[in-house]
Amino acid sequence: MAAPTRIRRIWLRGRVTADVNDELAFHLDMRTTELIATGLAPVDARAEAIRQFGDVSDATTYCRRTGERRERRIMRLEWLSGLHQDLAFALRTLLRAPAFTIVAALTLALGIGANTAIFSVVRGILLRPFPFPNPDQLVMVAGAGVKDARNDAVSAANAQDWRAQNKSFTDMAVINTHGSVLTDAGDPEMIQGVKVSPGFFGILGARPLAGRLVFNEAEGAFHGEKAVVINEDLWRSRFGASASTLGSMITLDNERYKVIGIVPRDEAWPRSMMLWTTFGFDPQELAQGRGGIYLSVLARMKPGVTLTAARADMETVAHRLFAQYPDENAHVAETAHVIPLQEWVTGPLRTPLLVLLGGVGFVLLIACSNVANLLLVRGVGRSSELAVRTALGAGRGRLVRQLVTESVVLALAGGMGAIVVAVAGTKLLIKAAPKGIPRLDSIHIDIVVLAVTLAISLVVGVVFGLIPALQLVRPDVAKTLREGGRSLGTRAGSNRARRALVIAEVALSVMLLAGAGLLIRSFSRLMDVDPGFRTEHSVHFGLSLPRAKYPTQALRATFMTNLLERVRALQGVQSAGASFGMPLTPFGFMLTFTITGRPPVRPADQPAASIRMATPGYFKAMGIGMVRGRDFTDADRIGAPKVLLITQAAANKFFPGEDPLGKTIEFGMSEDDNTMGGQIVGIVKDVKQSSLVRPAEPQYWIPYAQYPMTSFNVVMHTKGDPMAVIAEARRAVHDLDPGLAVAQVKTLDQIVAEAVSQPRFYMTLLTVFAALALVLCAIGIYGVIAYLVSQRAREIGIRIALGATSNNVVAMIVREGTVMVGIGLACGVGGALALTRLMSALLFDTQPSDPTTYVVVIMTLALVALVASSVPALRAARVDPALAMRAE
């Protein structure tokens, strides 16, 4: 086919050169006709056409270029025709080998589908922009702390000054999480919500589903008109999507609020919140100082302002405020952090998700290596076909194109199967993902994910098709035709390629297994951490007392006393108590304090500790032991001498070398003329309050009755199933106050499980990928050894005929597999030591170079390789020498 094509092209070039004048005349006539149609006289039209074409040389060039364009067009058609032939031939060839096609396509579908599923998660969480106008202009501004600015907050006074003094933002809004009890349209229900500045939704650029999202001046004032914006999900689930909801009055925390707007679920932020009310700056709080650090700040940068400029601007403002109010800002960092909203929300997930993406990428590479090996083995059977086509004039490039086309068709078939795997895998990932992972609702298969799947399929088809193609298109034609195609399979280059692919599979498997092993070891050590409290047969629930109904501390204390009396009387409850917040949850607050009898210090040097409240019986119900001193009693109430308990960590930090019992602590926080503080009467064991990973923090416990809070958690330790007493506990709460909602019902086992849910999720996924890689690696080792054994059947038969024992044959075959695996292990360990350092942030009490993990990984892979090599080796040891040599 090559010779006629070249003759045709030569003829075309000659035709172009010979018929220039005819081509020129044709174009002149066409242009003249066009000009006559515009109204010109024939003579004038002819003259104008000649003038437009210029002299004869220009016209000749024009005609030659026209011919060349025609030639290129014909060449493109010929290329497309050849591609069509290659595709048709590839389909026929693959359909004639259904077993090979199905195995290879399924292997690729698994590898590509897993990559697509993980990429859809990465895109949905890390890459997909927020559904707001110019989302790159949205930032969070944090002011306290240096090590982890993302968890930091700001005082109301500093937030107000930031808004007034900055030059980089169109506006700023404060955010304060606030749960409310909704008592309309059904049973009382605790609804998660936030208090925000009036311009909050304007900063986001959110559009209302109905009504308005901007609070007016009267609604934004402190103790102003009560107004609320609700989420579309709450509107549909609680109010039946009724149009009359807009403008109606609803009851939140025993107060009436007007519904002024409904925000679409896709534009609600924070996404988990169901309602938004206004945050008004309390003049008394602003006058008291800047020590209350509890607000988050959202801002939108002005058009044209860069992130660097905004950071410099806020650092200047923070330095100025620090210098102006040094004592009030004593425990606030002398700077401000400007963080893109996307990074603020998803920053902690970047490393684990990228590790998972890299891990599943290794699985794809291992799967592709297996398919490339399959193509190499299959190509051996086609050696005669390739030799005949070469003898008939097919060039090397033509053969490579044909083989690569087959691998691309195979990869595209795998890609189609990968879409099914990706859709199912994505749904499974979303279902299994921990609740704490943000933006799960943004994860789905879209056109970008499908385009990535197509791109991966094409790249896999081309790259991993070239490897066997380049090995298969260099046969010795005469020898191949003479020996019926057997020579190709014994070529050194082809065998080296197979061995290299196996070595690569082993190395990639080592890296994956090392990563999974480190996460498993880390998780095991995390689960061995003592949280400091008992988890079995214990359950808790949360309550929030509306401040409008329980305005005084005395009312709250009375309610708590009555509630615990009823709860402790329930059948099956052995002990019960209550506290402000639960361990391993983000409740509690930090306060500075002074120790009576010690010399006064500057505000900047005052110690600080976490403060929580607890009732008598709480420590017994939680199984938190006393170290020294006494527990709270019913006598520790309002009007009685104020007392405190401290943890062992607080005793070690603030009272080194002395007895803390009897010391008096004073905090600068008060309510209803009730100042927080008291005498230390006992020391309790440390409890993991924020995380199992972090060391126990110094903490003070205050009797709930001496400083009652509106929110608290009730804990019950039971004889049997702890969830069996919840229904009776709900009834006890309802009998005391029908307007209260029991929320956050969880066993203490669930609390611990949720605290480790993300590490468990990452460990499980990477372990699945590693197990899949191990299976694929074993298949690859087995396939290559089995093929090499089949190619050496005559040699093995001769060895057995000359006296070699079965053990000798098995040892020879296993040795060959061991060499490949040994090289792969060495390369893999080196790569793992380098790559696992990137996941050090995911590890707890485990080093990336943990020797135990690497020893287990090496032994596991060595065992798998031994088994995979032994199967074909044992088969080779049973070869009949006469049959082997006769078959050859």
N, C-alpha and C positions, 0 to 999 in steps of 0.2 A: 504493500500500500504506500510505502514511502516514495518509491520512484515515480509513480504517476502523479503524486502530489507535487513533487519538485518540478516535473515537466509542466504541470498546469500553471504553477507560479511563474516560470520562465515565459510561458506563452502570454500570460497576462501582462507582464512587463513589456514585452514586445508589442503587444496590442496597444498598450497605452502610448508608447512612443510613436508607432506608425499611424495611429488614428487621431493625432492631436488636432489636425485641421478639421476633420469631421466633427470632433468633439466641440471645437471652437464654434463652428458653424451652427451646431445644434444649440449651444447656449446663447448665441447671438439671436437666433430665431426665437427662442423662448423668451428672452428679455424684451425683444421688439414687440412680441405679442402682448406681453404684460403692459408695456408702455402705451400701446394703441388702445388697450382697454381703459386706460386712464383718460383718454380723450385726445392724445397727440395724433397728428397726421402720420401716415406710414413712413414718409421720408424722414420727418423729424424724429420719429420713434427709432428708426434704424440708426440715425446719426447719434442719438443719445445713447443707445445701447453700445455702439462702438466706443463712444467717449468713456462710458462707465468701465468697459473692459480694458481700456488703455491700449497700449501698443501690442503687437503680436507676441513679443517675448513674455509680457505679463500674462496674456491670455494663455500662452503655452504652459507657463508655470501653473496657472490656475487649473488647466485641464489635466496636467500631470498629477497635481495634488489630488484632484477629484478621482483620478484613476487609482492613486495609491490608497485613498480612503476606501474605494471600492474593494481593493485587494485585501486591505486589513479586515473589512467586513466579511469577505469570503473566508479569510483565515479564521476569524472568530466563529463563523458558522461551522467550519471544519472542526475546530476545537470542541465546540459544543456537540457536534455529531460524534466525535471520538469519546467525549465524556459520556454521552448517552450509551454508546456501545460498552464502555467500561462498566457503567452502572448495571446494564442489563446482564452482562457476563458475570459480574460480581453476585447479583441476586441469584442467577442460575447456579453458580458454584456453591454458594452458601446453602441454598435449598437442597442441593444434592448431598449435603453433609449435615442433616438436621441435629444429630447429637452434638457435634462440635459447635454448631451455631447456637443452640439453646444454652449449652454450658457457658460458652464465652459471653453471650449476651446477658445471661443472668448474673454472671460475675461482675460485668461492667455495670449492670443496672443497680446492683447492691452498692458498689463503690460510688458511682455517680449519684445515686439517690440519697445515700447517707450524707454526702457532701452538700447536696442541694438542700436537704432538710436543715442541716446545721447552718448553712449560709442564710436560709430564710429566717432563722432565729437571730443570727448576727445582724442581718439587715433590719429586721423589725425592731430590735432593741437598740443597736448602736448606730446604724446608718440612716434609718428612715427619719426624715426631719419631722418636727412637730407640726401639726396642721394649723399653723398660725402664719400670718403674713411676715415675711423676712425673719424666720425663726433664728437665724444666726445673730440677730441683734438682741435676743433675749438672754439675760444673764442673771445669776444669783450673786448677791453681794454679802459676804460673810466677814465678820470683824473680830471674833474672839478665837484665840488659839492659833498655833502656827503649824503643828504637825498634821492635822486633819481638818482643814478649813471647811470641808463639805458638811461636817456635822455641827458647825458653829453657828451661833446666833448673835443677836445684837440687842441692846437695851432700847427701850422706846425713845429715850432722849437722843441717843446717838443716831437712831434711824431717822428721827425728825431732822436733825442737823445734817445728816448725809443728804437728805432730799433737798434741803435748802442751799447747801454749799457746793454741790457737785456741778460740773460744767459739761459732763459727758452724756447724761441721760435725759430722755424726754420726760420721764417720770419714774418714780419709785413707789412700790407698794409693800406694806408689811403683811406677813402671813402668820397666823397663829392657829394651830390645830385645836379644834374644840368639838367634842362630842355633845350631842343634844338629844333629849328624849322627845320624840314626836308622839303626841297623844291623840291625833286626829286620824280619821279614816281607818280605824281598826285598833288592835291592841297596842299598848305603849311599846315603842321600839327605839332602841338606841341607834341614832343616825350619825355617821361620821361626817364631820363638816369642818370648815375653817372660818375664822374671822379674818377679813381682808380690808385693805384701804379701799375707799370708794372707786379709785381709778384702776383697780386690779385688772378687770376684764378689758379695759381700754388698752392697758399695756400689752396684754396678750394679743389683742386684736381679734378676740372671739366674737362670733356673731350669734345673736339669740335665735333659738328655735321659735320662741314666742316672747312677746313683751320686750323688756329692756334689761341689759346687764350692768348698766352704770347706775350706781347709787347717787342720789342727789345730795346736796349739802346738808339738808335736814336729817337725812338717813345716815350720813357719815359722821355726824357730831357725836360726842360722848354723851351717852344716855339720850340719844336722839330717837327719831321715829324708827320703829322696828320693821325692817324689811329683809326679805330673803330671796335668793336665787336658788332654784333647785335643779338637780341633774335630770336629764331626760329619762334615765333609768328609774329614778325614784318617782318621777311623774307617771310613768307607765305602770310600775309595779304597785305603788301605794295609792295612787289617785286614778288609776284606770285610764290614763291619757285623756282625762276630761278637759274640755276647753274652758270649763268654768273654774278650773284651778287657778288660772292666771287672774290676779286681782283679789283672790279670796284670802281669808285670814286662817292661819294654821297655828297650832299651839306647840311651842318649843320651850322646854324647861319651864312650863307653867306660865309662859308669857305669849302674847298674841303677836304674830308676825304676818305682814302682808307679802304675798308672793308677787314679786314684780317682774320675774323673768324665768325662762326655762332655757338652760344651756344644752346644746347637743352633746351626746355622749362622746363624740370624737373630739370636741373642743373643750371638754371639761378638764381642768387641771387644778390641783393634783387629781389624777384619774380616778383614784379610789374614793374621792369625796363625793357626797351626795347633796350637800347644801352649803351655801356661802352667805354669811352675814357680815355686817360691817364692824371694823375695829376702830373705835374712837379713842384717841389719846387721852388718858386720864390726867387732868392738870395736876392732881395731887401726886401721881406717880412721877410725872416729869419734874416736879419740884423736889421730890425726895432724893433723886440722884440717878446714877447710871449702873447700879449694881444688879438690877433685875435683867438678866440676859436670857431671853426666851423667844425672841421674834426672828423670823426669817425675812429676807428682803429680796423682792423680785424687781428687776429694772429692765428698761429697753434703751439700748444705746442710740444716740442720735445718728441720722444718716451721715455716713462719711467718717464717723469716729471708729478707730480701730480698737481692738481688745487691749493692745499695749498701751494706747493713750488713755483708755478708761481706767486701766490698772494704775497708771502713774497718777492720774487725777485723784482716785480714791485713796491712794497711799498718802498723798498730800493732805487731803481732808482729814484722814485718820490721825496723822501726825499732829495736825493743828489742834484737833479735839483732845488728843492725849496731853498735849502741852497746856491746854486751857483748863482741863479738869484732871489733873494727875492723880488725885486721891480717889475720885469716883471711878476712874478708869484703871484702877490699880491692878485688877485681875483681868484686864482686857488687853489683847495684843496691840502693840503700837503700829498697827497696819490694818489694811482691809483687803480682802481677796475678791477679785472679780472672776467668776467662773461661768463659762457658757452653760446655759440651762441643760443642754443635751449631756454635757459632761457631768453636771451636778447630779442628774438623775441616774445615768448609766455608768459613771466612772468606775465604781467597784466591780462591775461586771465585765469590763473590757478584757482584763487579763485572763480570767477563766474561759470566756467565750472564744478568745483567740487561741488559747491552748486546745480547746475542743476542736476548733476549726483546723488547727494544725494536725491534731491526732487523726481526724477523719480524712484529712488529706493524705496521710501516710497509708491509711487503709486503701485509698484509691490507687496510690502508686503500687502497692503490693498486688492489688487485683489486676492492674494493668500489666505488671510483670508476669503474672500467671498467664494472662491472655497472650502476651508476646511470646511466651514459651510455647503455648498451644499453636500459635501461628507458625513458629519455627518447625515444630514437629510435623504439623500438617503440610508445611511446604516441602518436606522431604518426599512425601508421596507424590508431589507434583513436579518433581525434578525432570522427569521425561518431558512433560508438557512444556516446561520453561525452555528445555534444551531444543525441542522441536521449533518453538516460536523463534528462538535465537537463530537457529539454522535458516529459517525462512526470512530473516532480515530484520526482525524486531530488535530495536536498540535497547540498551540497558535502561534508559530513561523511560521508554515505553512500558517495559515490564515492571519497573518500580511503580509507575503511575497506576498500573492495573492492580498490583498487590496493595498499594496504599488505599486505592478506591475500595477494595474489599474490606480492609480494616475500618475505613471510615463508615461504610454501610453497616458493619457490625457494631461500631460504636454508637451510631445513630439509633440502631435497634435497641442497644442497651440504654441509650438516653430516653427512649420512649418508655421503657420499663422503669427507668429511674424516676420519671414523673410520678408514677403510681407509688413507688417506694417513698418518694419525697412527701407526697400528700399525706400518706398514712403516717410516716415518721414525724412530720410536723405536728399533726394532731396528737400523736402520742407524747411528743415532747411538751406540748402546751399543757396536756392533762397531767403529766408527771412533774412539771416544774413547780418548785416551791412558791408559796404565796408571796414571799417577799421580793420576787423578781419583778421589776417594773416593766411596763409597756408590753405585757404578754398579749394584749388585745391588738397590738400592731403587727403581730406575726401572722403572715399568710403568704401563700404562693401567688405572686403577681407576675407581670410581664417581664420585669427585671430579673426575677429569680429564674423564670423559664429561659430567658436569654442567656443567663449564666450557665444553665444546664446544657443548652445547645452549644455554647462556646466550649465547655469542658468536654463534651462529646466529640466535637471536631478536633480539638487539640489532642485528646487521647487517641483518636483514630489516626491522625497524621503522625504524631511523634512515635507512638508505640507500634504503628504499622511500618514505619521506616526501619526500625531495628531488624525485624526479620526480613524485610524486603531487600535491604542492602546485602544481607548474608546469602539470600537465595538466588540472586540474579547474576552470580559470577561462576556458573558451572563450566567445567571442561566439557564442551558439547560432545566431542567425539567419544570421550570416555563414558559420559553419562548415557549416551545412546547405546553404546556397546554393552554397558553393564546393567541396563534397564533401570537407571536412576538410583542405584545403591550407593554410588560414590559420594553423592552430595551429603548424605547423612553422616559420613565419617570425616568430613572436612574439619580441620582444626578450628578454623574461624567460627563455624557454626556452633561447635561445642563450647568454645570460649564464650560466645554470646549467652548461651544457656546458663553456664556456670556464673557468669557475671550477673545475670538477672536473679539467680538464686541468692548470691551473696548480697545483692541489694535488698532483696526481700528480708533476709535474716537481719541485716543492719537496721532496717526500718522497724522490724518487729521488736528488736531490742529497745529502740527508743520509745516505742509505744508501751511496751511492757514495763519499762523502767518508770515512765510517767505514771502509769496506772498503779504500779507497786508502791511508789512513793505516796500517792494519794490514799491508798488502802492503809498503809502504815500510819500515815498522818491521822486518818479518820479513827483508826483503832486507838491511837493515843488520846485523841480528843474524847472518845467515848469513855476512856478510863479516868477522865477528870472528874473529881468529886464536886458536884455543884454546890454542896454545902447544905442541902435539904433533902428530905425523903420524898420520893416520887410515887411509890406504890400506894394504891387505895386512897388517893387524894384527888380532890377536884376543887376548882375555884370558879367564881363568877364575879362579874363587875357590876357596880351600881354607881349611879350619879344622882346626887340630890340637887334638884333645881334650887339655885340660890334665891330665886324669888319666893319659893315656898319655905325654904330653910335658911333664912337670912342670918341667923345668929349661930355661934358655935354651940351654945347650950342646946338648941333644937337638934343639931346634927348629932351631938353626943347622946342625947336621949334616944333618938331613933336607932343609933348603933347598939345601945344597951338592949333595947327591946328586940331588935332583930337577932342578936346573938343568943338571947334567951330562947327564942323560938327555934332557931337553927340547931342549937345544942340539944334540944328536946326531941329532935326528929329521930325516928327509928333507924338504927344503923350508923348514926354519927357518933364517933368516939370522942372527937375533939374538934373545936372550931375556933376561928379567930379571923381578924381582918387587918388589912394593912393598906397603905397608900402605895399602889403599884405592886407588881409581882417580880420575883427574880427572873433574870434573863429577858426582861422587857425594858423598853426605854422610858420607864417612869422614874420619878425622883427629881431632885434638883440640888444644885451645889450652892452652899452658903459659906461665907467667911465667918469666923467666930473668934472670940477672945477667951482666954483661960484666966479665971479670977486668981489673983495672987501673983501673976507673972507681970514683969515690967511691960508697960504699953509699947506697942510697935507701930510703925507706919502702916497705913492701910495696905500698901503694896506688899508688906511682909506678913500680913495676917494669914494664918492657915485657913484652909478650906476643906470641906468634906461633904459627901453626899448625905442628904437628910431624908428619912422616911418615918412614917408613923405606923404604929401597930397597937393592937388591943391585947389585953390579957388573954392568954390561950393561943395566940398566933404562933409563937415559937414552938409550942407543943404540937400544934396541928401540922406544922411544917417539918417537924423533926429536927429543928435547929437547936443544938445543945448549948447549955450555959458553960462558960469557962470559969467564971467566978462571980460572986455576988448573987443578986436575986433578979427574978423576972418582974414584969409589970403585974400589978394587982388591981382589983376593982377600986381600991382606995386612991389610986393615982388618977384623980379627976380634976376638973376645973375647981380652983379654990384650995386644993391641997398643995403641999410643997412640990415644986416641979422637979422631975427626975428625968434621967437619960440612961440609955444603954449604949455601949459602943462595941464595935467589932474588934477582934484580935488585931487586925491590920491597923485600925485607928490607934489602939493602945501602943502598938510597936512604933508607929510613926510619930505620934504626938506626945507620948509619955515614955520615952526610952529611959530605962534604968530607974523608973519610979512607979509607984502604985497609983493608977488613975482613979481608983474608987474614992469617992468623997470629993473629988475635984468638981468645980462648978464651971459650966460652959454658958456663955451668953452669945446669942445670935442677934443680928440686927434686923430681924423680921418680926412684925407684929400684926395682929388683926383684932379689932374690937378691944383695943387696949391690952391685948394679951400678947406679951412678948415671948418669943420662943427661946428656950434655954432650960437649964436645970442642973441638978447634981447627978454625977455619974454613980449609979447604984449597982451596975452589973456589966459584965463583959460577955458577949455572945460569940459563937464561932463565925468565921468568915463565910459569906455567901457570895456566889458569882451573880452579881446584879445585872451587868450589861452583856456579858459574853463569857462563854466557857474558855475562850482563847486568852482573854486578858486576865492578869492577876486580880485577886480580890481587892476591891477599892476600900479605903478607909470610910467608915460609915457610922452615922449616929442614928439611934432609934429614939423617937419621942412617943410618949403615951398618946394614943389617938384621942382619948377623952380630954387631954389637956390642950390639944391643938387640933380639933376636928376639921377635916377637909371635906369638900363636897363630893369628891370621887374616891372610891376605895374598892378593894377586892376582898371577898369573903372566901376563906379556905376551910374545907371540911375534910377530915380524915375519917374514913369509914371502915366498917368491918368487911364488907364485900365489894360489889361493883360500885364504884363511886358515882357513876352516872345515874344509878337507881334512885338517888336521893334528890336529884335536881328538881323533879316535878314538885315534890313537897316543899323544897326551898323556894320555888317560884310562888307557890301558894302562900307561904309565910310572908314573902315580900308583898304580895298583892293584898293580904289582909291588913298589913300595916299602912300601905299607900298604894291604891290601885293605879296611880299615875306613874309609877316607876317601872322601868324596863330592865329585866335581867339580861345582861350581855356578856360576851367573851367567855362563854362556858367552855372550859377546857380542863382535862386532867393534867396533873403535873407531869405525867409521862409525855403528854402532848407538847407541853411547854419545852421540855428538853429536846424532844424530836424536832420541833420547829427551829430551835436554836442551832441544830446541826443539819437542817434540811438542805441548805445550799451545798455545803461540803459533801454531803451524801449524794446529792444529785450529780455533781461534777465527777465524783469518784465512780459512780455507777456507769455514767456514759463513757468515760475514758476506759473503764474496765471492759465494757462491751466491745469497744473498738479494739482494744488489745486482744481480747479473746478471738475476735473475728480475724485479726491480723495473724494470730498464732495458727488458726485453722488454715488460712490461705497459704501461710508459709510452709506448713506441713505438706499441703497438697503440692506446692511448687517443688519442694525437695523430693517428694515421692515421684512426681512426674518426670523430673530431670534424671534421677537415678534409674528409674524404670526404663526410660528411653535409652540411656547410655548402656544399660545392661542388654537391651534388645539389639543394639548396634554391635555389641561385643560378643554376641552369642557364639560365633565361630571360635574366637579366641578362648572363651571360657570352656568350650567343648574340648579344644586342644589341650588346655591346662588339665582338665579332668582326665583326659585320655592319657596324659603323661604322668598321672599320679597325684595331682592336687586333690586334697580332701575338701569336703564341704566347708569345714571351718576356714580353710585357706581362702576359698572363693568368697565366703561371707565377709571375712576380714578385709579382703581386697576391695570389695564393693563398699563396705561401710567406711573404710579408710578414705575413699574418694569423697564420700559425702561429708565425712568429718572435716576434711581439709576445707571444703567450701564453707561449711558452717562455722569453722574456727575463724576464717578470715572475716566472715560476716559479723561474728560476735565481737571481734576486735574493733572493726569499724563502727559497729553499733554502740559499743560501750563508750568510745571516744565521742561520738555524736551525742549520746545521751547525757554525758557529763557536761557538755556544752549547752544543750538545749534545756535540760531540766532546771538550770539556774533561772530561766525565765519564769518558772512557775513557783519560785520560792515563796511568793506572797500567798500561795494557796496551801502551804504546808504548815502544820502545827507540830512543834517539837521534833521536827524531822529535817535533816540536812539533805539538799539535793544530791549529795554524793554519798548518801547512806550506804555503807558497804553491805549490810544484810540484804537490802533490796536488790542490789546488783548480783550478789551471789545467788539468790533465789531465781532471778531472771535468767542468769546464765545457765543454771542447772535445769530450769524448766525447758529452755530452748534446746539445750543439748539433749535432753531426754526425748523431746519431740522429734528432733533430727535423727536420733538413733533409731527410734521406732519407724520413722518414715523411710530411712535408708535400709533397715533390716528386712522390710517386706519384700522389695525387689531382690535383695541380696539372697534371701532364703529361696526365692523362686529360681534364681540363677544357679544356686548350688544343686538344684535337682535337675539340671539340664542333662539330657541324654547326648553324649558326645557324637554318636553316629548321626542322630537326627539333626543336630546343630550344624555339622559340617555338610550333610546332604542338602539341608535347606539353603545353605550359603552357596 
